[in-house]
């Protein structure tokens, strides 16, 4: 499975592909725990608990595939990660509550990580906590530079186009607004417009050079949402 060109709903892939995803996630996280976190118990069991927590039937985008896609993107673009950044990626969406906005899920994910790795409170765990909380700050203008790389990787999918963009948007819709196409289009275009108001998507030195493309893609997605609202729902929207 190529997560650099396609995005998948973990509940709709075949059993062989799901096994590959599970092995990649559990094996990768367990190896990280062995390498960087001491005295926290069975690494495989800990990694499995994180994997299972992200496979709830209500989740379609914020699943282990989202995490693995972030790592694949970083490798593809030669973005080096510190251990605390890698740990934050593994756990930043381990608990995702649909509809609670930014903040509660990130605090819950941080607590889940800390409890899972207890008593392995090394510096890497403490530093990862701040990075996880920072993933709630996409709408804020100023973020501690220590956290911006993971924050940018979290929304790297704004660089996708074509089939992959449609695939991940389908997953987001099923997760966030499954019962109303019109509601999804309104909500999605409104959310995307907040990035245009802010004026940028990426902040880190590693990804700032890609910001213009991300903003252009966002403009295209907004235009597509509004066109569908006009054509299919006779909704008058400002352009």
Secondary structure, 3 states (H helix, E strand, C coil): CCCCCCCCCCCCCCHHHHHHHHHHHHHHHHHHHHHHCCCCCCHHHHHHHHHHHCCCCCCCCCCHHHHHHHHHHHHHCCCCCCHHHHHHHHHCCCCCCCCCCCCHHHHHHHHHHHHHHCCCCCHHHHHHHHHHHHCCCCCCCCCCHHHHHHHHHHCHHHHCCHHHHHHHHHHHHHHHCCCCHHHHHHHHHHHHHHHHHHCCCCCCCCCHHHHHHHHHHHHHHHHHHHHHHHHHHCCCCCC
